[in-house]
Amino acid sequence: MTTWSHAGSSRALDQLTAEGVGLWLDDYHRGRLVDGSLERMVAAGLVRGVVSRPAAVARAITSTAVYRKQLNGFSGAAVSAEERAYALIAEDAREAGSVLEPVFRATAGMHGWVSLGIAPRPDADARAMVDHSRRLARMVDRPNVLIRIPAVGRGLTAAGHLLAQQVNVHFTAVFSTHRYAQAADTYFRGLERALTVGRAPSAVTSLVSLDTGRLTDRVDKLLDRSAVPGAAGLRGRAGAAVARLVYHRYEESLGTSRWRSLVAGGARPQRLLWTGSDPRERPRAALDRVEGLVAWMTLHALPQTALEALERREPFRGDMLSGARESACRTMDALGRAGVDVDALARDLESAAAARERTAWQALLRAAEVR
């Protein structure tokens, strides 16, 4: 197992750093604090942010003793499962935020973030999402915390309010350029609203995470059944095409007069975070995913096993997203001719992502109730 001391660097990591790419730990839970692995990876310059997911915390509760002391503290108290879960993940985020604080300070808030989510409630409106997000952010009480919000429907409304109130937002459930554009516009509008009431845009930031692998998998299944000539040749290309179009939109947004007005007030650019289909994916598959998504100022969330394997990885091919809009458009046009409605698949994936999040939180709530 790689310990990643200060001397534990690699050509691949050096290359990613030179490309302006930051790596995040995707399967973060308290065990990464207890065994010292998070601190070692941060000190070595390997990890520049973490994502706390309810599924990872639930697995750690049921398979280790790292949460036992805090859970025992709830014994006999009238504390709901949701309140317990929030207390657990808030403590995790608080500790991770402290470990990452030197990175956060040294990079003026460009790196060093901790992302965590609120419990999904089918009946919750935007106001309820705002209230839960603000409550969780207060519980963590660190400047480098992001609250995950799905970039769909009421989530976009809630995110706009949160950003205007200087609560940092990590947009999720984005699988299309259309949804990314909405998340980017929501960020801009949130910053503009903050400015109108005298709040500094430098005090808030945002991420948008995209899982291109799930989209590619869904498209490939349709292509396998397609009778259109040449359909098979499009396999494996859908996610990369969407990523290239999204990155083009990202670059375009930073060249607008609207953004120039915001950055003059200290605003930070909204970052793109590429994630995988499964935080437990094999290291080689995770690093191969990084290979096709390297671009300036982007982020990659990887499981710890993949981060450790990076030391043995050969250098990547370099920037794969910049200047690739035309080829991406040709791929999307070809997919349309093959009968693949990528936007419809993206909407299906948004619904599936919401279902997975509900399942993960149900598992965490059950685990938090264990006496």
Secondary structure, 3 states (H helix, E strand, C coil): CCCCCCCCCCHHHHHHHHCCCEEEEEEECCHHHHCCHHHHHHHCCCCCEEEECHHHHHHHHHHCCCCHHHHHCCCCCCCCHHHHHHHHHHHHHHHHHHHHHHHHHHCCCCCCEEEEECCCCCCCCHHHHHHHHHHHHHHHCCCCEEEEEECCCHHHHHHHHHHHCCCCEEEEEECCHHHHHHHHHHHHHHHHHHHHCCCCHHHCCEEEEECHHHHHHHHHHHHHHCCCCCHHHHCCCHHHHHHHHHHHHHHHHCCCHHHHHHHHCCCCCCEEEECCCCCCCCHHHHHHHHHCCCCCCCEEEECHHHHHHHHHCCCCCCCCCCCCHHHHHHHHHHHHHCCCCHHHHHHHHHHHHHHHHHHHHHHHHHHHCCC
